[in-house]
Amino acid sequence: KNEVEQSPQNLTAQEGEFITINCSYSVGISALHWLQQHPGGGIVSLFMLSSGKKKHGRLIATINIQEKHSSLHITASHPRDSAVYICAVQGGGADGLTFGKGTHLIIQP
Amino acid sequence: DGGITQSPKYLFRKEGQNVTLSCEQNLNHDAMYWYRQDPGQGLRLIYYSQIVNDFQKGDIAEGYSVSREKKESFPLTVTSAQKNPTAFYLCASSGDRVGTQPQHFGDGTRLSIL
């Protein structure tokens, strides 16, 4: 069973700062997901990646398959980025994801 | 707009009662999933279905049951056998059966015991 670890668990930063959230996993995967959960509970998929790097607006996700590690970066952070960011990994097939516990991010104005 | 609808948003259950959480999707997705979220823990997989009339147990299926009679619907029943049902429940769907598509999530149902 894959073990997914995220760090940090909690992060408070000032508006404009560069944010990095890390995720490591123990067993090889077919894909890694970064998700965003807002206080109401709904979850939005930010990235799904299996190699390299993806960018969407101010968000960048990278993955190193050999090191079993991924990072999510937020550039020019804004208070509206405040949310829980969740890393999840996928084994082969469509048999569900294994999730990290999430990183609670607060961006102060 | 296509998406996943979970209802109700909040649900209360008395001890010994079964309750059913609804999940409907209009994305024409084959695969559907139920996850449970507890404070301080990651989401955990309860059940999943890759095709109509077929479903598989996840990591924490005990005390739960599901059905998949229609492609767009995947209801979850929390039975009286589930000893600690208070949690946040999320339904998700994916566009394929081999895990190459991202999962789309509903807004969740928060279940509490009275």
Interface residues (C-beta under 8 A of the other chain):
Chain A: V4 S30 A31 H33 L35 G40 G41 G42 I43 V44 S45 M48 I86 A88 Q90 G91 G92 G93 A94 D95 G96 L97 T98 F99 G100 K101 G102
Chain B: D30 A31 Y33 Y35 Q37 G40 Q41 G42 L43 R44 L45 Y48 Q50 Q56 G58 F88 L90 A92 S94 D96 R97 V98 G99 T100 Q101 P102 Q103 H104 F105 G106 D107 G108 R110
